[in-house]
């Protein structure tokens, strides 16, 4: 990839290099932390590729996929299902729920042509509100769980934090080995690359070609016999399903489920990561997602330590990386609009 055409990637490389020098971190610690975050967030970033390819821009509604996975997790805890059986159960619940939500979201987004990104943000807020309403006000009152430990003391609403010890690190510990002080969770890394290969195959398929045709010129795609609305709906469905799988992997790595906040920022950070890798709102490839995962999370790891060492205040690093997340999206959007104007 030619960095001179990706100023956002170049900026991240410079910030990571300079930040690492001032952070005082060892290289092995940084690599271990990057690997952990690569596993946690990899599928979220990959989930953005197909909607971008289909001309929908950044799909901020991927948090709905996270919510689908969290519903399945809560059900697994309620019925006290454990280990690999829990993972299978969660997938069986999550997959059809994410498909349904993806279809509903896609059907709405095709009706707001040109405003898909802002609409996807609002959709994410809407589904998050329904989710919170259900588990705060309905769960325990109209729907009685079989596991009373889930409920707050007054009997209505689910408590904030759930321990996921029943499947914590179940996948992370498969084929785990070390090279010196660096831990390599081979199975999980292969899972991320499996999904990357799956998206690559989708992009190379007739569906992927139809996505690119719709992205380039929807009117000409229709003349060629392609239904742009159908293509976009399927693209969103794929994105939501992938995001739901990403949340399953994320939560089994974390080992704790914060009922009301675990889904937050998955859309923002994934969008910032893929843009950091050199993607645009019109084009995204596997290499953009993988590079962005490394650069964005490397900066996330480094920045608090830089704030501590230079300003004796790690909170400055926290504020900086939050600003970087939103700033990356803003800068990339400005550059994309400017480039499109120049192309015209």
Secondary structure, DSSP 8 states (H G I E B T S, - for coil): --GGG-HHHHHHHHHHHHHHHHH---HHHHHHHHHHHHHHHHHHHHTTHHHHHTT----GGGHHHHHHHHHHHHHHHHTT--HHHHHHHHHHHHHHHHHHHHHHHHHHHTTSTT-HHHHHHHHHHHHHHHHHHIIIIIBTTTB--S-GGGB-TTSSSB-SEEE-TTTTTTTTTTTEEEETTEEEEHHHHHHHHHHHHHHHHHHHSHHHHHHHHHHH-HHHHHHTT--HHHHHHHHHHHHHHHHHHHHHHHHHHH-EEETTTTTTTHHHHHHHHHHHTT--SS---HHHHHHHHHHHHHHHHHHHHHHHHHHS-HHHHHHHHHHHHHHHHHHHHHHHHHHHHHH-
